Amino acid sequence: MGFKTIKDNATNELDNEPNDHPLYGDYKYDSVHRPEHYNTGSLECIDAIKGMLDHDEYIGYLRGNALKYMWRFRYKKKPIEDLRKARWYEERLISYMLEHPSDK
C-alpha cells in the first residue's frame, strides 16, 4: 500500500500562489509534499529517518512533527502551508498504521 494524500475540500487557491523564495525565483516548488532540501540524493530524508527508527519511534516522529506544525501555524507567515504540512505527517501516519495493522 502506497502513501496517499487527502485532497482539500476547500478551494486550493493558495496552492497556485508562488512561494516567493529568493533562491528559487519564479521556480515553483512543492514546499509541503516534496521540499527540495529534503530530496537532494537518491533517498528522500523521510525514508532514511523511517529506516533508522523502530516502529514506535517512527510513530512518535510523525506525531511530533504533526503537532509541531499545528502548534505554530498561527505564528508563521504561511499558516495554510504549515497546516498542510501537519496534515502531510498525519496522512503519513495513517498510511503507516494501515500498512502495519497488527502493530497498533
KOLLUMDO-197520 format. One record per atom (N, C-alpha, C, O, CB): atom name; residue number from 1; x, y, z. Coordinates in Angstrom, 2 decimals. Glycine has a CB too. Layout:
('CA'; NUM; (X; Y; Z))
...
end
This chain:
('N'; 1; (0.85; -1.18; 0.00))
('CA'; 1; (0.00; 0.00; 0.00))
('C'; 1; (0.89; 1.23; 0.00))
('O'; 1; (1.78; 1.36; 0.85))
('CB'; 1; (-0.97; 0.00; 1.22))
('N'; 2; (0.68; 2.12; -0.92))
('CA'; 2; (1.48; 3.33; -1.02))
('C'; 2; (0.91; 4.47; -0.22))
('O'; 2; (-0.21; 4.41; 0.27))
('CB'; 2; (1.63; 3.73; -2.44))
('N'; 3; (1.69; 5.50; -0.10))
('CA'; 3; (1.27; 6.71; 0.62))
('C'; 3; (0.33; 7.51; -0.25))
('O'; 3; (0.63; 7.80; -1.40))
('CB'; 3; (2.49; 7.56; 1.03))
('N'; 4; (-0.82; 7.87; 0.30))
('CA'; 4; (-1.81; 8.65; -0.43))
('C'; 4; (-2.10; 9.92; 0.34))
('O'; 4; (-1.95; 9.97; 1.56))
('CB'; 4; (-3.11; 7.83; -0.65))
('N'; 5; (-2.52; 10.95; -0.37))
('CA'; 5; (-2.88; 12.20; 0.29))
('C'; 5; (-4.37; 12.45; 0.14))
('O'; 5; (-5.01; 11.94; -0.78))
('CB'; 5; (-2.07; 13.38; -0.29))
('N'; 6; (-4.89; 13.23; 1.04))
('CA'; 6; (-6.29; 13.62; 1.01))
('C'; 6; (-6.38; 14.97; 0.32))
('O'; 6; (-5.61; 15.88; 0.64))
('CB'; 6; (-6.90; 13.66; 2.45))
('N'; 7; (-7.29; 15.11; -0.60))
('CA'; 7; (-7.47; 16.38; -1.30))
('C'; 7; (-8.17; 17.37; -0.38))
('O'; 7; (-8.99; 17.00; 0.46))
('CB'; 7; (-8.29; 16.18; -2.61))
('N'; 8; (-7.83; 18.64; -0.55))
('CA'; 8; (-8.52; 19.68; 0.20))
('C'; 8; (-9.98; 19.72; -0.20))
('O'; 8; (-10.32; 19.57; -1.37))
('CB'; 8; (-7.85; 21.06; -0.03))
('N'; 9; (-10.85; 19.91; 0.78))
('CA'; 9; (-12.26; 20.12; 0.47))
('C'; 9; (-12.50; 21.57; 0.06))
('O'; 9; (-13.41; 21.86; -0.71))
('CB'; 9; (-13.14; 19.76; 1.68))
('N'; 10; (-11.68; 22.45; 0.57))
('CA'; 10; (-11.81; 23.87; 0.24))
('C'; 10; (-11.10; 24.13; -1.09))
('O'; 10; (-10.39; 23.27; -1.61))
('CB'; 10; (-11.23; 24.77; 1.37))
('N'; 11; (-11.29; 25.32; -1.61))
('CA'; 11; (-10.60; 25.68; -2.84))
('C'; 11; (-9.10; 25.73; -2.56))
('O'; 11; (-8.68; 26.07; -1.46))
('CB'; 11; (-11.10; 27.03; -3.40))
('N'; 12; (-8.32; 25.42; -3.55))
('CA'; 12; (-6.87; 25.36; -3.41))
('C'; 12; (-6.21; 26.59; -4.00))
('O'; 12; (-5.18; 26.47; -4.67))
('CB'; 12; (-6.32; 24.11; -4.08))
('N'; 13; (-6.78; 27.75; -3.78))
('CA'; 13; (-6.23; 28.98; -4.35))
('C'; 13; (-4.79; 29.20; -3.93))
('O'; 13; (-3.97; 29.65; -4.73))
('CB'; 13; (-7.08; 30.17; -3.95))
('N'; 14; (-4.47; 28.89; -2.69))
('CA'; 14; (-3.11; 29.13; -2.20))
('C'; 14; (-2.10; 28.17; -2.80))
('O'; 14; (-0.91; 28.49; -2.84))
('CB'; 14; (-3.08; 29.03; -0.70))
('N'; 15; (-2.54; 27.00; -3.27))
('CA'; 15; (-1.62; 26.06; -3.88))
('C'; 15; (-1.01; 26.63; -5.15))
('O'; 15; (0.10; 26.24; -5.53))
('CB'; 15; (-2.33; 24.75; -4.19))
('N'; 16; (-1.70; 27.54; -5.80))
('CA'; 16; (-1.21; 28.10; -7.05))
('C'; 16; (-0.41; 29.37; -6.87))
('O'; 16; (0.10; 29.94; -7.84))
('CB'; 16; (-2.36; 28.37; -7.97))
('N'; 17; (-0.28; 29.83; -5.65))
('CA'; 17; (0.48; 31.03; -5.37))
('C'; 17; (1.97; 30.71; -5.34))
('O'; 17; (2.35; 29.64; -4.87))
('CB'; 17; (0.04; 31.66; -4.04))
('N'; 18; (2.82; 31.61; -5.84))
('CA'; 18; (4.26; 31.37; -5.76))
('C'; 18; (4.72; 31.38; -4.31))
('O'; 18; (4.10; 32.01; -3.46))
('CB'; 18; (5.02; 32.43; -6.57))
('N'; 19; (5.80; 30.70; -4.05))
('CA'; 19; (6.33; 30.61; -2.69))
('C'; 19; (7.24; 31.77; -2.33))
('O'; 19; (7.64; 31.91; -1.18))
('CB'; 19; (7.06; 29.33; -2.52))
('N'; 20; (7.57; 32.61; -3.30))
('CA'; 20; (8.38; 33.80; -3.07))
('C'; 20; (9.69; 33.49; -2.34))
('O'; 20; (10.07; 34.20; -1.41))
('CB'; 20; (7.59; 34.82; -2.28))
('N'; 21; (10.34; 32.46; -2.76))
('CA'; 21; (11.60; 32.08; -2.15))
('C'; 21; (12.73; 32.74; -2.94))
('O'; 21; (12.79; 32.57; -4.16))
('CB'; 21; (11.78; 30.52; -2.12))
('N'; 22; (13.62; 33.48; -2.28))
('CA'; 22; (14.63; 34.24; -3.01))
('C'; 22; (15.59; 33.38; -3.83))
('O'; 22; (16.10; 33.85; -4.85))
('CB'; 22; (15.41; 35.07; -2.05))
('N'; 23; (15.85; 32.15; -3.43))
('CA'; 23; (16.79; 31.31; -4.17))
('C'; 23; (16.17; 30.65; -5.39))
('O'; 23; (16.88; 30.27; -6.32))
('CB'; 23; (17.34; 30.25; -3.26))
('N'; 24; (14.85; 30.52; -5.39))
('CA'; 24; (14.21; 29.80; -6.47))
('C'; 24; (13.56; 30.71; -7.50))
('O'; 24; (13.14; 30.24; -8.56))
('CB'; 24; (13.18; 28.88; -5.92))
('N'; 25; (13.47; 31.99; -7.21))
('CA'; 25; (12.89; 32.93; -8.16))
('C'; 25; (11.48; 32.52; -8.54))
('O'; 25; (10.63; 32.30; -7.67))
('CB'; 25; (13.76; 33.03; -9.40))
('N'; 26; (11.23; 32.42; -9.86))
('CA'; 26; (9.91; 32.06; -10.35))
('C'; 26; (9.67; 30.56; -10.32))
('O'; 26; (8.54; 30.11; -10.55))
('CB'; 26; (9.72; 32.58; -11.75))
('N'; 27; (10.71; 29.77; -10.03))
('CA'; 27; (10.55; 28.33; -10.00))
('C'; 27; (9.56; 27.95; -8.91))
('O'; 27; (9.71; 28.36; -7.76))
('CB'; 27; (11.90; 27.63; -9.76))
('N'; 28; (8.55; 27.17; -9.26))
('CA'; 28; (7.54; 26.77; -8.30))
('C'; 28; (7.89; 25.39; -7.77))
('O'; 28; (7.96; 24.43; -8.53))
('CB'; 28; (6.12; 26.77; -8.93))
('N'; 29; (8.11; 25.29; -6.49))
('CA'; 29; (8.43; 24.02; -5.87))
('C'; 29; (7.35; 23.68; -4.85))
('O'; 29; (6.60; 24.56; -4.42))
('CB'; 29; (9.82; 24.04; -5.20))
('N'; 30; (7.26; 22.43; -4.48))
('CA'; 30; (6.24; 21.98; -3.54))
('C'; 30; (6.86; 21.92; -2.15))
('O'; 30; (7.54; 20.94; -1.82))
('CB'; 30; (5.65; 20.61; -3.95))
('N'; 31; (6.63; 22.93; -1.36))
('CA'; 31; (7.25; 23.01; -0.05))
('C'; 31; (6.57; 22.12; 0.98))
('O'; 31; (7.07; 22.00; 2.11))
('CB'; 31; (7.24; 24.44; 0.43))
('N'; 32; (5.47; 21.50; 0.64))
('CA'; 32; (4.77; 20.62; 1.57))
('C'; 32; (5.09; 19.16; 1.28))
('O'; 32; (5.55; 18.44; 2.16))
('CB'; 32; (3.26; 20.85; 1.50))
('N'; 33; (4.86; 18.72; 0.07))
('CA'; 33; (4.97; 17.29; -0.25))
('C'; 33; (6.37; 16.84; -0.67))
('O'; 33; (6.74; 15.70; -0.40))
('CB'; 33; (4.02; 16.96; -1.33))
('N'; 34; (7.14; 17.70; -1.30))
('CA'; 34; (8.48; 17.32; -1.74))
('C'; 34; (9.43; 18.50; -1.70))
('O'; 34; (9.91; 18.94; -2.74))
('CB'; 34; (8.42; 16.74; -3.15))
('N'; 35; (9.71; 19.03; -0.51))
('CA'; 35; (10.63; 20.16; -0.45))
('C'; 35; (12.02; 19.75; -0.95))
('O'; 35; (12.54; 18.70; -0.58))
('CB'; 35; (10.72; 20.71; 0.99))
('N'; 36; (12.59; 20.58; -1.78))
('CA'; 36; (13.86; 20.23; -2.42))
('C'; 36; (14.98; 19.97; -1.42))
('O'; 36; (15.84; 19.13; -1.68))
('CB'; 36; (14.28; 21.32; -3.36))
('N'; 37; (14.99; 20.67; -0.31))
('CA'; 37; (16.08; 20.50; 0.64))
('C'; 37; (16.02; 19.15; 1.35))
('O'; 37; (16.95; 18.81; 2.09))
('CB'; 37; (16.06; 21.61; 1.66))
('N'; 38; (14.98; 18.37; 1.14))
('CA'; 38; (14.90; 17.01; 1.69))
('C'; 38; (15.03; 15.95; 0.60))
('O'; 38; (14.92; 14.76; 0.88))
('CB'; 38; (13.59; 16.82; 2.43))
('N'; 39; (15.26; 16.36; -0.63))
('CA'; 39; (15.30; 15.44; -1.77))
('C'; 39; (16.54; 15.65; -2.64))
('O'; 39; (16.42; 15.70; -3.86))
('CB'; 39; (14.04; 15.59; -2.61))
('N'; 40; (17.69; 15.77; -2.04))
('CA'; 40; (18.88; 16.06; -2.83))
('C'; 40; (19.61; 14.82; -3.29))
('O'; 40; (20.45; 14.91; -4.18))
('CB'; 40; (19.82; 16.92; -2.04))
('N'; 41; (19.34; 13.68; -2.72))
('CA'; 41; (20.01; 12.44; -3.10))
('C'; 41; (19.03; 11.45; -3.69))
('O'; 41; (17.94; 11.82; -4.13))
('CB'; 41; (20.71; 11.82; -1.90))
('N'; 42; (19.42; 10.19; -3.70))
('CA'; 42; (18.55; 9.16; -4.25))
('C'; 42; (17.51; 8.69; -3.24))
('O'; 42; (16.55; 8.01; -3.62))
('CB'; 42; (19.37; 7.98; -4.73))
('N'; 43; (17.68; 9.03; -1.98))
('CA'; 43; (16.76; 8.62; -0.93))
('C'; 43; (16.18; 9.86; -0.26))
('O'; 43; (16.91; 10.75; 0.16))
('CB'; 43; (17.48; 7.73; 0.11))
('N'; 44; (14.86; 9.91; -0.18))
('CA'; 44; (14.22; 11.06; 0.48))
('C'; 44; (14.49; 10.99; 1.97))
('O'; 44; (14.55; 9.90; 2.55))
('CB'; 44; (12.69; 11.09; 0.19))
('N'; 45; (14.65; 12.13; 2.60))
('CA'; 45; (15.00; 12.22; 4.02))
('C'; 45; (14.03; 11.43; 4.90))
('O'; 45; (14.46; 10.72; 5.81))
('CB'; 45; (15.03; 13.67; 4.45))
('N'; 46; (12.73; 11.55; 4.66))
('CA'; 46; (11.73; 10.87; 5.48))
('C'; 46; (11.92; 9.35; 5.42))
('O'; 46; (11.69; 8.67; 6.42))
('CB'; 46; (10.31; 11.24; 5.01))
('N'; 47; (12.34; 8.83; 4.28))
('CA'; 47; (12.57; 7.39; 4.16))
('C'; 47; (13.81; 6.95; 4.92))
('O'; 47; (13.84; 5.86; 5.49))
('CB'; 47; (12.70; 6.99; 2.69))
('N'; 48; (14.83; 7.79; 4.94))
('CA'; 48; (16.03; 7.49; 5.73))
('C'; 48; (15.70; 7.49; 7.22))
('O'; 48; (16.17; 6.63; 7.96))
('CB'; 48; (17.16; 8.51; 5.42))
('N'; 49; (14.91; 8.46; 7.64))
('CA'; 49; (14.50; 8.52; 9.05))
('C'; 49; (13.69; 7.29; 9.42))
('O'; 49; (13.92; 6.69; 10.47))
('CB'; 49; (13.69; 9.81; 9.33))
('N'; 50; (12.76; 6.91; 8.57))
('CA'; 50; (11.95; 5.71; 8.82))
('C'; 50; (12.84; 4.48; 8.95))
('O'; 50; (12.58; 3.62; 9.79))
('CB'; 50; (10.92; 5.50; 7.69))
('N'; 51; (13.87; 4.39; 8.13))
('CA'; 51; (14.76; 3.25; 8.15))
('C'; 51; (15.60; 3.13; 9.41))
('O'; 51; (16.02; 2.03; 9.78))
('CB'; 51; (15.65; 3.31; 6.99))
('N'; 52; (15.85; 4.24; 10.08))
('CA'; 52; (16.70; 4.19; 11.27))
('C'; 52; (15.93; 4.11; 12.58))
('O'; 52; (16.52; 3.91; 13.64))
('CB'; 52; (17.59; 5.41; 11.30))
('N'; 53; (14.59; 4.26; 12.51))
('CA'; 53; (13.77; 4.22; 13.71))
('C'; 53; (12.99; 2.91; 13.80))
('O'; 53; (12.66; 2.31; 12.78))
('CB'; 53; (12.80; 5.41; 13.73))
('N'; 54; (12.71; 2.48; 15.03))
('CA'; 54; (11.83; 1.32; 15.16))
('C'; 54; (10.38; 1.79; 15.03))
('O'; 54; (10.12; 2.98; 14.85))
('CB'; 54; (12.06; 0.59; 16.53))
('N'; 55; (9.46; 0.85; 15.12))
('CA'; 55; (8.04; 1.13; 14.89))
('C'; 55; (7.52; 2.27; 15.77))
('O'; 55; (6.96; 3.24; 15.26))
('CB'; 55; (7.22; -0.14; 15.15))
('N'; 56; (7.71; 2.16; 17.07))
('CA'; 56; (7.18; 3.17; 17.99))
('C'; 56; (7.89; 4.52; 17.83))
('O'; 56; (7.26; 5.57; 17.95))
('CB'; 56; (7.32; 2.69; 19.42))
('N'; 57; (9.18; 4.50; 17.56))
('CA'; 57; (9.91; 5.76; 17.35))
('C'; 57; (9.40; 6.48; 16.11))
('O'; 57; (9.25; 7.70; 16.12))
('CB'; 57; (11.42; 5.48; 17.22))
('N'; 58; (9.15; 5.72; 15.04))
('CA'; 58; (8.67; 6.34; 13.80))
('C'; 58; (7.29; 6.95; 14.00))
('O'; 58; (7.02; 8.04; 13.51))
('CB'; 58; (8.62; 5.30; 12.66))
('N'; 59; (6.42; 6.25; 14.71))
('CA'; 59; (5.10; 6.80; 15.01))
('C'; 59; (5.25; 8.09; 15.81))
('O'; 59; (4.58; 9.08; 15.52))
('CB'; 59; (4.24; 5.77; 15.80))
('N'; 60; (6.12; 8.09; 16.81))
('CA'; 60; (6.36; 9.30; 17.60))
('C'; 60; (6.91; 10.44; 16.76))
('O'; 60; (6.54; 11.60; 16.96))
('CB'; 60; (7.32; 9.00; 18.73))
('N'; 61; (7.79; 10.11; 15.82))
('CA'; 61; (8.35; 11.13; 14.93))
('C'; 61; (7.23; 11.79; 14.11))
('O'; 61; (7.17; 13.01; 14.02))
('CB'; 61; (9.40; 10.50; 13.98))
('N'; 62; (6.37; 10.97; 13.52))
('CA'; 62; (5.28; 11.51; 12.70))
('C'; 62; (4.31; 12.33; 13.55))
('O'; 62; (3.89; 13.41; 13.14))
('CB'; 62; (4.53; 10.37; 12.00))
('N'; 63; (3.95; 11.82; 14.71))
('CA'; 63; (3.04; 12.54; 15.60))
('C'; 63; (3.66; 13.86; 16.05))
('O'; 63; (2.98; 14.89; 16.07))
('CB'; 63; (2.69; 11.68; 16.83))
('N'; 64; (4.93; 13.83; 16.42))
('CA'; 64; (5.60; 15.03; 16.89))
('C'; 64; (5.68; 16.11; 15.83))
('O'; 64; (5.49; 17.29; 16.14))
('CB'; 64; (6.98; 14.70; 17.36))
('N'; 65; (5.96; 15.73; 14.61))
('CA'; 65; (6.04; 16.73; 13.54))
('C'; 65; (4.67; 17.30; 13.21))
('O'; 65; (4.54; 18.49; 12.96))
('CB'; 65; (6.65; 16.12; 12.28))
('N'; 66; (3.64; 16.46; 13.22))
('CA'; 66; (2.29; 16.97; 13.00))
('C'; 66; (1.94; 17.99; 14.08))
('O'; 66; (1.40; 19.06; 13.79))
('CB'; 66; (1.25; 15.81; 12.99))
('N'; 67; (2.23; 17.65; 15.32))
('CA'; 67; (1.95; 18.57; 16.44))
('C'; 67; (2.73; 19.87; 16.30))
('O'; 67; (2.20; 20.95; 16.55))
('CB'; 67; (2.29; 17.89; 17.77))
('N'; 68; (3.99; 19.76; 15.90))
('CA'; 68; (4.84; 20.96; 15.75))
('C'; 68; (4.20; 21.94; 14.77))
('O'; 68; (4.11; 23.14; 15.06))
('CB'; 68; (6.25; 20.58; 15.26))
('N'; 69; (3.75; 21.45; 13.62))
('CA'; 69; (3.16; 22.34; 12.62))
('C'; 69; (1.80; 22.87; 13.06))
('O'; 69; (1.46; 24.01; 12.76))
('CB'; 69; (3.02; 21.63; 11.28))
('N'; 70; (1.02; 22.06; 13.76))
('CA'; 70; (-0.27; 22.53; 14.28))
('C'; 70; (-0.04; 23.59; 15.36))
('O'; 70; (-0.80; 24.56; 15.47))
('CB'; 70; (-1.09; 21.36; 14.84))
('N'; 71; (0.98; 23.40; 16.14))
('CA'; 71; (1.27; 24.30; 17.26))
('C'; 71; (1.63; 25.71; 16.77))
('O'; 71; (1.22; 26.71; 17.37))
('CB'; 71; (2.42; 23.73; 18.12))
('N'; 72; (2.40; 25.79; 15.70))
('CA'; 72; (2.97; 27.08; 15.33))
('C'; 72; (2.32; 27.76; 14.13))
('O'; 72; (2.74; 28.85; 13.74))
('CB'; 72; (4.39; 26.91; 15.05))
('N'; 73; (1.30; 27.14; 13.52))
('CA'; 73; (0.76; 27.70; 12.28))
('C'; 73; (0.25; 29.13; 12.42))
('O'; 73; (0.33; 29.90; 11.46))
('CB'; 73; (-0.35; 26.82; 11.77))
('N'; 74; (-0.25; 29.50; 13.58))
('CA'; 74; (-0.79; 30.86; 13.75))
('C'; 74; (0.30; 31.92; 13.87))
('O'; 74; (0.02; 33.11; 13.76))
('CB'; 74; (-1.67; 30.92; 14.98))
('N'; 75; (1.51; 31.50; 14.08))
('CA'; 75; (2.60; 32.45; 14.32))
('C'; 75; (3.55; 32.58; 13.14))
('O'; 75; (4.57; 33.26; 13.24))
('CB'; 75; (3.38; 32.03; 15.53))
('N'; 76; (3.22; 31.96; 12.03))
('CA'; 76; (4.09; 31.98; 10.85))
('C'; 76; (3.42; 32.82; 9.75))
('O'; 76; (2.23; 33.11; 9.81))
('CB'; 76; (4.38; 30.54; 10.35))
('N'; 77; (4.22; 33.19; 8.76))
('CA'; 77; (3.69; 33.98; 7.66))
('C'; 77; (2.85; 33.17; 6.69))
('O'; 77; (2.07; 33.74; 5.92))
('CB'; 77; (4.82; 34.63; 6.93))
('N'; 78; (3.00; 31.85; 6.72))
('CA'; 78; (2.24; 30.99; 5.81))
('C'; 78; (1.50; 29.92; 6.62))
('O'; 78; (1.88; 28.75; 6.61))
('CB'; 78; (3.19; 30.33; 4.75))
('N'; 79; (0.44; 30.33; 7.32))
('CA'; 79; (-0.27; 29.38; 8.19))
('C'; 79; (-0.89; 28.21; 7.44))
('O'; 79; (-0.89; 27.09; 7.94))
('CB'; 79; (-1.34; 30.10; 8.96))
('N'; 80; (-1.41; 28.45; 6.25))
('CA'; 80; (-2.03; 27.37; 5.48))
('C'; 80; (-0.98; 26.33; 5.10))
('O'; 80; (-1.25; 25.13; 5.14))
('CB'; 80; (-2.72; 27.92; 4.21))
('N'; 81; (0.21; 26.78; 4.75))
('CA'; 81; (1.28; 25.84; 4.41))
('C'; 81; (1.63; 24.97; 5.62))
('O'; 81; (1.82; 23.77; 5.47))
('CB'; 81; (2.53; 26.61; 3.92))
('N'; 82; (1.72; 25.56; 6.81))
('CA'; 82; (2.01; 24.76; 8.00))
('C'; 82; (0.89; 23.79; 8.31))
('O'; 82; (1.16; 22.66; 8.74))
('CB'; 82; (2.26; 25.66; 9.19))
('N'; 83; (-0.36; 24.19; 8.10))
('CA'; 83; (-1.47; 23.26; 8.31))
('C'; 83; (-1.40; 22.09; 7.32))
('O'; 83; (-1.70; 20.95; 7.67))
('CB'; 83; (-2.81; 23.99; 8.17))
('N'; 84; (-1.00; 22.39; 6.10))
('CA'; 84; (-0.85; 21.31; 5.11))
('C'; 84; (0.31; 20.39; 5.48))
('O'; 84; (0.23; 19.18; 5.25))
('CB'; 84; (-0.63; 21.89; 3.70))
('N'; 85; (1.37; 20.95; 6.04))
('CA'; 85; (2.48; 20.11; 6.48))
('C'; 85; (2.05; 19.21; 7.64))
('O'; 85; (2.42; 18.04; 7.68))
('CB'; 85; (3.68; 20.98; 6.91))
('N'; 86; (1.27; 19.75; 8.56))
('CA'; 86; (0.74; 18.93; 9.66))
('C'; 86; (-0.10; 17.79; 9.11))
('O'; 86; (0.02; 16.65; 9.54))
('CB'; 86; (-0.10; 19.80; 10.64))
('N'; 87; (-0.96; 18.11; 8.16))
('CA'; 87; (-1.81; 17.09; 7.56))
('C'; 87; (-0.96; 16.05; 6.81))
('O'; 87; (-1.29; 14.87; 6.82))
('CB'; 87; (-2.83; 17.73; 6.60))
('N'; 88; (0.12; 16.49; 6.16))
('CA'; 88; (1.00; 15.56; 5.46))
('C'; 88; (1.55; 14.51; 6.43))
('O'; 88; (1.54; 13.32; 6.11))
('CB'; 88; (2.17; 16.33; 4.78))
('N'; 89; (2.01; 14.94; 7.60))
('CA'; 89; (2.51; 13.99; 8.59))
('C'; 89; (1.40; 13.11; 9.14))
('O'; 89; (1.62; 11.92; 9.37))
('CB'; 89; (3.19; 14.74; 9.73))
('N'; 90; (0.21; 13.66; 9.34))
('CA'; 90; (-0.91; 12.86; 9.82))
('C'; 90; (-1.31; 11.81; 8.79))
('O'; 90; (-1.60; 10.66; 9.13))
('CB'; 90; (-2.11; 13.75; 10.15))
('N'; 91; (-1.33; 12.20; 7.52))
('CA'; 91; (-1.66; 11.25; 6.46))
('C'; 91; (-0.59; 10.16; 6.35))
('O'; 91; (-0.90; 8.99; 6.11))
('CB'; 91; (-1.81; 11.97; 5.11))
('N'; 92; (0.64; 10.54; 6.52))
('CA'; 92; (1.73; 9.56; 6.50))
('C'; 92; (1.57; 8.57; 7.66))
('O'; 92; (1.79; 7.37; 7.49))
('CB'; 92; (3.12; 10.27; 6.59))
('N'; 93; (1.18; 9.07; 8.82))
('CA'; 93; (0.93; 8.21; 9.98))
('C'; 93; (-0.23; 7.26; 9.71))
('O'; 93; (-0.15; 6.07; 10.02))
('CB'; 93; (0.65; 9.06; 11.23))
('N'; 94; (-1.31; 7.77; 9.15))
('CA'; 94; (-2.46; 6.92; 8.82))
('C'; 94; (-2.05; 5.82; 7.85))
('O'; 94; (-2.39; 4.66; 8.05))
('CB'; 94; (-3.61; 7.76; 8.23))
('N'; 95; (-1.34; 6.18; 6.80))
('CA'; 95; (-0.88; 5.19; 5.82))
('C'; 95; (0.02; 4.14; 6.47))
('O'; 95; (-0.10; 2.95; 6.19))
('CB'; 95; (-0.14; 5.88; 4.68))
('N'; 96; (0.91; 4.60; 7.33))
('CA'; 96; (1.83; 3.67; 8.01))
('C'; 96; (1.04; 2.70; 8.89))
('O'; 96; (1.32; 1.50; 8.90))
('CB'; 96; (2.86; 4.45; 8.87))
('N'; 97; (0.06; 3.21; 9.62))
('CA'; 97; (-0.74; 2.34; 10.50))
('C'; 97; (-1.59; 1.37; 9.69))
('O'; 97; (-1.80; 0.23; 10.12))
('CB'; 97; (-1.63; 3.20; 11.41))
('N'; 98; (-2.08; 1.79; 8.54))
('CA'; 98; (-2.84; 0.88; 7.68))
('C'; 98; (-1.95; -0.23; 7.11))
('O'; 98; (-2.41; -1.35; 6.90))
('CB'; 98; (-3.50; 1.65; 6.55))
('N'; 99; (-0.68; 0.09; 6.87))
('CA'; 99; (0.27; -0.90; 6.36))
('C'; 99; (0.74; -1.86; 7.44))
('O'; 99; (1.25; -2.95; 7.13))
('CB'; 99; (1.47; -0.21; 5.74))
('N'; 100; (0.59; -1.48; 8.71))
('CA'; 100; (1.04; -2.29; 9.84))
('C'; 100; (-0.11; -2.49; 10.83))
('O'; 100; (0.01; -2.08; 11.99))
('CB'; 100; (2.25; -1.62; 10.55))
('N'; 101; (-1.22; -3.12; 10.40))
('CA'; 101; (-2.40; -3.20; 11.25))
('C'; 101; (-2.20; -3.99; 12.55))
('O'; 101; (-2.86; -3.71; 13.55))
('CB'; 101; (-3.52; -3.82; 10.48))
('N'; 102; (-1.31; -4.95; 12.56))
('CA'; 102; (-1.11; -5.76; 13.77))
('C'; 102; (-0.14; -5.10; 14.75))
('O'; 102; (0.06; -5.59; 15.86))
('CB'; 102; (-0.59; -7.14; 13.39))
('N'; 103; (0.46; -3.99; 14.35))
('CA'; 103; (1.46; -3.32; 15.18))
('C'; 103; (0.90; -2.09; 15.90))
('O'; 103; (1.66; -1.24; 16.35))
('CB'; 103; (2.64; -2.91; 14.33))
('N'; 104; (-0.42; -1.99; 16.01))
('CA'; 104; (-1.04; -0.81; 16.61))
('C'; 104; (-0.76; -0.79; 18.08))
('O'; 104; (-1.19; 0.13; 18.78))
('CB'; 104; (-2.56; -0.77; 16.35))
end
